[in-house]
């Protein structure tokens, strides 16, 4: 880093402000440690977290920075009087190495302004702004930065305002040692230009165009896969899709097994068929034109287009905020913060469910709700708590716990005392009530309105917020405790329309949830084959739901009956072995802003060849799912968001399955305790095999092989060969089975997921008859069939 600069510059000032003759020089421990120590120990400098420093420590601190070729220290003076201290650093090597995808020409910066003089009015007007502009000039004009990066504490609103004044735009919050930081960036071309107030900075053409490109490409890919549209080959590897308006979509693609289309998004263009004039890509226009062909009822077209608009907005936001590189996500944080590492992966995801086109509907969220509660925003929130009369709400807990132990584990003593005091202050008996966490959106938009009579009658009592902060997960109703990661996830009702369902939570289902989870956990943890695979479940060990409202007094089923319920799910953190970290399985299908897939980086980090890496992954994922089906008649919903992978040095070492209470099922006639009998959904062997073909092969593996094959990492023939070999090796173990699934059939019915959502975007599956709701179209050739 350059340390020889000694430059003067007269800072420009606005009307009525003074000009400032500012100079910059390299810091010198011998001459600067004294006054810098007095600055750092001033209470106004508390964000630097050096309030206890001494002159000796400060001198050593400066010496370390100066000796490091990745960072520099600077003193800013006005007419020879030191007034500020700045640090510049290489963000690829210092501080941001795990959270920011630094590019050549990026420069990090810290700034400390000398504390204001004690005399009133002694500080010159505009001094802080002038110093900010001078330091930006140093970074851009004198050190040659193409982009400048800052990461102030997210609570420091004053510095955030100053950053915006000189051109910094906020990207996202990131976890750094000792703070949650507001990662912000300044492009050299915009240096000195204030960032205008914009409530939706992601809704610009530069971020929306790639979002449109991605969603249109995905629509063409998945609609071709489900035979909803028919594309034609123009030349080798070149395809086109005609639209009713006379335009054509042209792109390069390869069609793999399972009729999986791998489209080169960058090659996608829309052309006027008559003139070959380029036309803009517009996902909503494309869908609207072919909606009859897609089978969307006229009365639901607007709803689907709205979900699509929200999906586009989410994709544009992800483009705007950037994100860690796939290499950083695969490598993991090197500071040992497993929780922050896990949540960085969770919030970085760009795709969600890979089969569906409209994946981020969230109808009901406003712009502030999106920023506060969407998983890609990565923010934290506090749950609102209500107390419900026990005659209308029962806390169910695991057989290994008690209600008292549950509350002691999940809430601090201070919070429990505060909730109790609130009830006492109202003249109510705390023993008559049970506590329920409520998502803040749900409280504002549903509970405080739809349950107003219950609150007024004290059947429900608003207790206020708890102190723990939670981060939303990809499964948007669920949140992870960021302040106490060892505490449970919380999953609550969230009555927004998203991906074909209103995301409520049934109190009736909650009653049996802990018992179901205990039973499944005992089965899984008592099975030596599953333990050998390092496979476990995350129990939903407590639940509560309110039924004292008018909606439950009616025998008519309604969405309002699913508005107030919650469950607690085990955290995986205390179940990890030394050296293990965790990532959502959805990350295997994730690409970073440069198009590099996480799975490629994991394979490279592991030191294994791709064939061996995939074998280990399948042994941790596919075999436990298959074993549970065959040995126990136990079916999970094994999509990417429901699996958390254990990883060590890039290799998959095991997995956790979650979302047990609502989605696990017993598919055979085995004996069950009466309290969990609702789990039983008996199906025949062919339909049981279809769970592997549809949920694993079609829902996960076809997308994974598309990435590996397209990137030249592992061709599709080799991929499906290793799938076959892993299944054969498992079968060769000769383990007892309740049923033997025929996975060697030449073909199987093609279950189409988008057709479900397109048919009824409000309720795409009848949860009382999920099997009967499915739509099959034609037959897919089995990619692992022998011969």
N, C-alpha and C positions, 0 to 999 in steps of 0.2 A: 504493500500500500504506500502511496505517496505521502511523505511527511515533511517535505521541504518548503511547502507553500507558506509564504508570508505576504499576504495581499491586503490592500486597503480597498474599500468600496463605500461610496456614499449611498446610503439607502434612500430610495425614493419614499415619499410620504404622501398621504392623502391630504385633502383640504383640512386646514386647521391643525395638522400634525407637524411635529418637528422632524427635520432630517437628522440622520444619525451617521457619523463618520465611523464605520466599523472596519476593524482589521481582524485577520485570522492568522494564527501561528500555531505551530505544533506545541503541544503541552510539554512541560519540563517538570519532572517530579521534584527537583531541587527547589524550584522557585514557585511552583503552583500548588503544592500539596497543602500548604497552610490555609490559603483563602478557600481552596476547594473543599477542604474539610469543614470549614465554617458553613459553607453552602449546603453540603450534604447532610449535616446534622441539624439544620433548621427544620422545624416541623413542616414547612411548606414543601420540603423535598422528600416527603415520606414515600412517594411512589418509587424512588430509587432504592429503597430498602437498605440504606446505609446510615441510618440515624445514629448508630453506635460506633461509627468509624473514628479513628484517630489519625493524626498527621502521619504517623509511621505507617499505618495500614493504607491510607490514601496514597502515600508515596509508592508503596509496593504495588498497589492496584494500578497506578499509572505506569509504573515500570513494566508490569506484565503486558499491558496493552501495547506499549511502544515496542516491546521486544517481539510481538506477534505480527508476522507479516500479513495476517488476515484482518487486522484492525488498526485504527489510529485514534489518537486523542487530540483535541483542538481546544484552544482558548480563543474566545471572541472578545475583543476589547473595543471600547469607544474612547478615542483619543488617548490611548494608552492605559485606560482603566479597565481591568477584566470585568466583564458583565455576564458572560455565559461560557458554558463548557459543552462541547459536542464530541460524540464518538461516531466514527464511521466504521463499517465492518462488511465483510463478505458474507452475505446471508447463506451462501452455499456451504460455508464452513463454520459459521458462528451462529448460535442461538436458534436459527430458523431451519436448521438442516433437516428436521423431521416433519415440519409442518408447512413449508413453503417450497414450491417448485421453482427455485431460482434459475434465472437465465443469465447468460453472459451479459455483462453491463449492468447488473443489478447491484445496488449498494444499500446497505442498511444504515440507519442513522438514529442516534439518541441525542436529546438536547436537554440541558439543564440551565435555566435562567437563574441568575443570582437572586436571592430573596430580596423582596422589596425593602428599601430603606425604612427605618422606623419613623422618620419624619413624614408627616402627612404631605402628600403632593410632591415628594422628592423624586419619585420615579417619573421619567419623561413619558409623555403620551406616545403610544404606538411603539414603545421600545421592543416589547415581546414580538410583535408582528415584524418589525424590522430585522430582528435577530433571526427569526424563522426564515425570512426571505434571503438573508445573507447566507445562512447555512445551506439552504437549497441551492443557491448559486455556487457555493463551494462544491457541493456534491456533483452538480450537473456541469458547470462551466469549467471548473478547475480540476476535478477528479474524473470527469468524463463519464459520469453515470448515465445510463440510458433510462433506468428506472430507479427511484428511491423508495425504500421500504421502511415503514415504521411500525412499531407494535406497542403502543402505549397501553397502560392498564385500562380495561374497558370501563372502569368507573371514573376515569379522568376526563370529564366532559370538557374542561377548559382547554386541554391540549388538543382534544379532538376538533374543537372549533378552530384553533389556530392552524391545525393541519389542513382543514378544509379551505382556509383562507389562501393558502399558497398552492393548492391544487391536488392535495391528497384525496383519493376516493377510498371509502371503506370497502373491504372485500368480505371479511368474515371474522368471527371470533375464533381464537386458537388458544390451546392450553400451553403455557410456557412456565418454566420454574417460578413458582411463587405468585403467579397471576393468571387471570384470563385476559388475553390481550386483544385489542381491536386492530387486526392486521389491515394495514392501509398502504396504498401504493400511489406514487406520482410518476407520470410519464414525462420524460424530459421536455417533450414538445408542449406540454401544458404547464410547465413550471411557472409559478407566479400567478396563474389564473385561478381565481376562486372557483370551487366546485359549487354550482348552483344547487339550491334546494330542490330535490327531486324525490318524491315519495316512492317512486318506482324506477330507479336507475337501470334496472335490468331489462325494462321494456323498451329497448332501442333496437334498431335494425341490426346492429352489429352482433347482438346476442340472440335476437329472434331468428335471424336467417339460418344459422346452423341448427337451431331447435326445429325449425320447419323442415329442414333437410333430413334430420334424423327421424322425425316422426313420420314423414311421408315415406322414407325408405323402409321404416319398420312396418308401416301399413301395407306397402306393396309386398314385403317379405312374408308377413303373417297371413295376409289375405290370399296370397298365392298358395301358401302352405295349406290353408284350409279350403282351397278350391272355391273361394268366393269370387275371385277374379281369375282371368286367364291371360297371361302375358305371352308374347310371341318372341321368338328368337330372330333377331335381325342379321346377326353374323355370329361367328364363334365367340362365345362369351359376352355378346352384346344383346340385350333384351329391351323390349319396350312394352308399355301398358297404355292402351288407348282410353281416353276419357270421353264422355258424351259431348263435351263442348268443342270437340275437334282438336284438342291438344293431345300430345303423347308424352309419356314419361319414359326417358331412355336412360339406360344404366348398364354397367357391367356387373355380372353376377355369375355365380356358380351354384348349381343345384345339387345338393348332397343327398345322401340317404335320408329317409324319413321325409322326403320332399322339403328339405330345409334349404331355404334360399339365403345365400351369403351375398349381400349386395355391397358393392363398393360405393359408399355414400358420396364420396367426392366426385364420382363419375355421374351422379344423378342430375339430369337436366329435364326441364319441362319445355317443350317446343310447340309452337303452332304447327300443326301437321301440314298445312298448306304452304306456309312461307318459311318454315324452320326458324322463325323468330323466337328467341328465348323468352320464356314467361316465368313469373315468380312462382316459387313453390308455396303452396298454401294447403295445409293438411285439412282444414275445415272445408274449404271449397272442394277438395278432392272427395271427401266423404259425402258431402251434401249432394254432389253430382251422381254418385253411384249408390245412394242410400237404399234405393229399392232393390238393387242387385245384392246389397249386403243383408237385406232382410230387416232393416230398421223400420219399425212402425212409424208412420207419419207423426203420431202424437208424442213419440219419444225421441224424435230426431233432435229437437232443440236441447234436450237433456244430454244426449250423447255429445253433441257439438260443444256444449258447455264444459263437459268433462274433458274433452279434447283441448279446449282453450286453456283450461287450468293445467293440463299436462304440458302444453307448450310454454305457459308462463313459468312453470317449475323448471323446465329444461333451459329456458333463457336465463333464469336466476342462477342455475348451476354453471352456465357458461360465464356469467358475469363474475361470480365469486371465485372462479378458478378452483384450485384444490391441490392437495398434495399429489405428487406424481405416483404412478403405479409402483415405481421402484421404492418410494418412501413407504407406501402402504404395505408392500410385501416385506420390506425390511423391518418395519416397526420402529417405534420410538426407542432411542437408545438411552433414555433417562430412567428406564425401569418403571415408568408409570403405566402399568398394564391397563388400568381403567381408561386413562386418557387416550392411550393407543387404540383400544377397542372402540371407543366412541368417535375417534377421528375417522376410522374406517367406516363406521355406521353412517356418519353424516356426509361422507364423501361420495356415497353411492349415487349413481346417475340414472339407474334403470328401473329398479323395483322388479316387478314381475315381468320376465322377458317375453312371455307369450302374448300379453295383452297390449293393445295399442294405446288405449286411454287408461293410464295407470295411476294418475295423480289427480283424480276428479275433485275431491275435497269441496264439493258444492256446499256453501255455508261459511267457508272461511273468507274473511276480508283480508286486505293487504297487511294490516297489523297482525292479524291472526297467523297469516302465512309466515311472517318474519319471526313470530314468537313460538309457533308450535309445529311448523313443518320440519321434518327431520333434516333436510338439506341445509336449513338455516343454522343448525347446530347450537341454538340458544338454549337457555335453561329457564324453567318456570317453577313456581310454587303451587302445589295443590291447594285448593280450597277444601275445607273439611266441614261436614255437617254432622250433627248428631241426630239419630233416628230412634224413635221409640222401639224398644225391643219386641213389643208385640207385633210390630210390622217389619222388623229387620233382625236377622239372626246372623251373628258372626260364626262362620264355620271354619274350624282350624284342623290342621293335620292331626292324626292320631298321636304324633310324637310331640305335640305342643299343647298349650292351654291358651285361652284368651289373654290371660295376664302375661304369659311369656311372649305372646305375639306382640302385644303393645310395647313391652319393654324392649323387644328387638327392633321394632320399626319406628318408634317415636322416642324422642328424648324425654327425660323426666320433666324438664321445664315445659315442654309442649303439653305433656299429659296433664300437668298441674294447671296449665292455662285453660285447657279445654274443660277441665273439671270446675274451675273457678267461674268460667262463663256460665255453665249450667246452674251452679249455686247462686250466682248473682241474679238469675232470672227466677229464683225460687223453685227450681226443678231439681229432682233427685237424679244425680249422675248415674246411679245404679240402674235407672230405668231406660238408659239410652246406650246405643252403640254408635261408634264413629265410622263415618264413610268418607273416603277421599273423593273429590270431584275435580275433574279437569276444569281449569279456569274458564275455558271457552264454554264448556257444558254448563257451568254455573251461571255465567252471564246470559247465555242465549236460551237455556232450557230450564234449569232447575229453578232459578229465581223468578221465572215467568210461569212455566207450566206447572210448577209445584207451589205457587204462591199461597193457595189456601192451606196447604200442609205446613208451610212455614209460619203463617199467621196463627194456626191452631197449635203450634209447638209440637206437632208430630215430627217436624223437622226443625232443628235449631242450627243456625249458621254459627260456626265456631271460629272461623277465620283461617288464615294460612298457617301451614307448618313451616319450619325454618329450612328444611332440606330443599335443595334445588334438584330438579330432574331434567333430563334431556330426552326429547322424543326420539323414538326408534323408527326404523323403516315401517314396521307395523305400527301405524300412527297412534293407535289407542294406548300403546305401551310406552313407558318412560323409565329411564335408568337413573338411579340415585347417584348424582355426581359428588355430593358432599360426603356421603357414606356409601361407597360402592359395594361394601359387603352387605348392605341392606338389600331388601328385595326390590325387584322391578314392581311397578304398580301399573295395572291395566284397568281402564275405566271406560264407561260408556262415552261415546263421542258422536253425537247425532248429526254427522255430516254425511252427505251422499258421496260415496267413493267406491269406484270399481264394482258397480252393480249391487251395492248394498248400502243401507243406512247403517252406520257403524255403531249400533247400540250394543248393549250387554244385558243378557236376560237374568234377572234375579232367580228365576226358576232353575236355570242352568247352573247358577252359582252355588246353589245349595249342595249339589253333589260333587262340585269340582275338587275340593280337597280329598274326598274319599277316592274319587277316580284317580287322582294323581298319586295318592299313596299306593293304590293297587298296582298301577303301572310301574311306579318306581320300584316297588318290591320285586315285581316280575323282572324288570330290566337289571336291577342290581343283584338279583339272585341267579342270573344266568351267566355261567362261566364263559360262554362263547362271546357274549356281548361285553363282558368285562375284559376279555382278552383283546377285543377290538377297541378298548378305551371309549366305549359308547355309554352315554348316560342321558338322563332326562333332567330338565329343570322343573321341579315340582311347583305347581300352583298350590301353595300350602295353606292358603286362607282366602276366604271370600265373604262378601256381604252384598246384599241387595235389598232395596226398599220396596214394599208392596202395600203401603198404607194409603196410597193415592186413589183417586176416583177411577183411574184407568184400570186398576187391578180389581175394582169392584164389578167390572163388566166382564162378561164371558167372551166378548168379542176380542180377538187378538188385534193388537195395535202396536205401532212403533213406540208409542208413549210408555208402554210397559217395559221398555228396554232402555230407559233414560237414566236410571240411577242404580248402579251396581259397580262393584270393583272386585279385583282379585290381586293377590300378592304372589309373585313368582320368584323362586330362588335366584340369587346372583350366582354366576359361574365362577367368580373370582377365587373363592376359597377352595375350589375343587381342582385348581390347576397344579400340575407338578412343576418342580423347579425348571426354569428355562422355557416353559410353555407360555404362549400368548394366545389370544383368541381373535378370530375374525368372522364376520358373517359369511356364510357360504355364498351369498349373493355376490360377494366381491370377486369370485372367480370369473364372473361374466362382465366385470367392470373394466372400462377403458378410461384412461386419464385424458386431459384436454389435448394431448398430443397423439391420442389414439393407441397408446401402448397398453396392452392388457395386463391386469394384475397377475393372472395365472402364468403368463410368460415370465414375469419377474420372480414369482415364487419358485418356478422350476429352476431358473438360473441361480437363485440364492441357495437352493437345496444342494446343488452340485450333482444332482441325479440327471440321468437322461429322461426325456419326457415320458417314455413308455413306463419306466419304473415309478416315476412320480405319480402318474395316473393310476397305476396299480395300487399304490399305497393309499391314495385318495379314495378309490373305490372300496377298498377293504375297510375304510373307516366310515364310509357313507352307504354305499349300495348294499353291502353284505349285512350290516345290522338291520336295514329296512327289510331286506328279503328274509332274513332269519326270523324277525318278529312275525312276519306274515305266515311263514311256513311252520315254525315251531310253536307259535303261541296264538295264531289267528288274530294278531294285533296289528292294526293298520294305523300309520301316522299320515300326516299331510307333509310330505318331505320336500317342499319347495325351498328355494334358496334362502328366504327370509326366516324359515323355521329351523334352520340348522346353523349352529355356531361351531366352527371348526377349531380344534386345538392345533396349534402350529408350533414347531420348534425348528429354527434355522431353515425356514422355507418348506419344511416337510409337514404334511398333515399327519398328526399323531393320534387323532381321535375326534369325536364329535359329541355335541349336546343337541338333543331334540327338545323343542319347546312347543307351546300352544297345544297342550294335551287335553284339557278339559272340554274344549269346544270341538276339537278336530280328530282326536284319536277314537278308534272304533274297534270293537271286537266283531270280527266278520264270520265267526263260526258259532256252533251251538254249545260251546263250553259253559260250564256252570259259573255263574257270577253272583256276588252278593247282591241282594235286592236293591240296596241303595245306589248301586252303580249300573243297574240293569239297562238304563237308557243308552249305554255304550253299545249295546248289541245291535248290529245291522248285518244280518246273515246274508252272504252272497255266495255264489258258486265259485268253483275253481277258475273258470274262464274269466269271470269278472275280477277275481282276486289277482290273477296274472295281469289283467288290464291296469291295475294300480301301478305295477312296475312299468309297464309299457307307456302309460300316459303320464304319470307323475314324475317318474325318474328319467326314462328315455326321452320322452317328448318335452317335459317341462324343464329339465335341467341339462341332460347330456347332449341333446342335439344342438343346443346353443354353445355348449362348451367345445364340442368337436368342431363347430363352425369357426370358432376363434382359432383353435389349434391348427386346423387344416388351412384356414385362410392365411395364417401367419407363417406357414411352413414349419411349424414346430413339431407337429405329429399329424400324419395324413389320416383321413377318415378310416381307411381299411385297418391301419394299425390300431387306431383308437378302439374300434368295435371288436377287434381281435382280443385286446387286453380285457375288455368287458366280458367277453366270452370265457377267457381263461380264468378270470377271477371267480366267476360263477361256477365254472367246472371244478376249480380247486375247492371251493366251499362245499359243493355237493360231494366231492370225494372224501370229505371228512366223515360222512356217514352218520350225521347227527339225527336224532329222533325228530320226526316231523308230524304235525297234525294233518298237514295236507302237502301235496307235492305239486307245485305250480309248473305248468308246461310253458317254459320260456323258449322252447325250440320250435314253436309253430312258425310256418313260413310267412304268415301275415296275421295282422290283428286289426280290429276296427279302429278307425281314426277318430278319436274324440277331439272335438273342436271347441276351444275355450272362447275365442272371440265371438263365435256364433251365439254363445250363451249371453254374453253381454250385449251384443247387438240386438238380439231378440227382445231383451227386457233389461234395460240399463238400470232400472229401479230395483229389481230383485231377480238376478239372473239364474238363481238356483232356489228351488223349494227346499229349505233346510230339513223339512220333515221327510222329503223323498229325494235326496241328492242324486241317487243312482238313476231314478226315473226322469230326472230333469236333464240328463246329459244328451248331447247331440252328437251323433256319429255320421260321418260322411266317407264312404268308401273304405278302402283297406290300405294300410301301410305295410310295406315289406319289412319283415323283422330283420334288423341289421346284424343280429347275432345268430340267426338260424344256421344250423349246420347244413352244408350242401347248398 
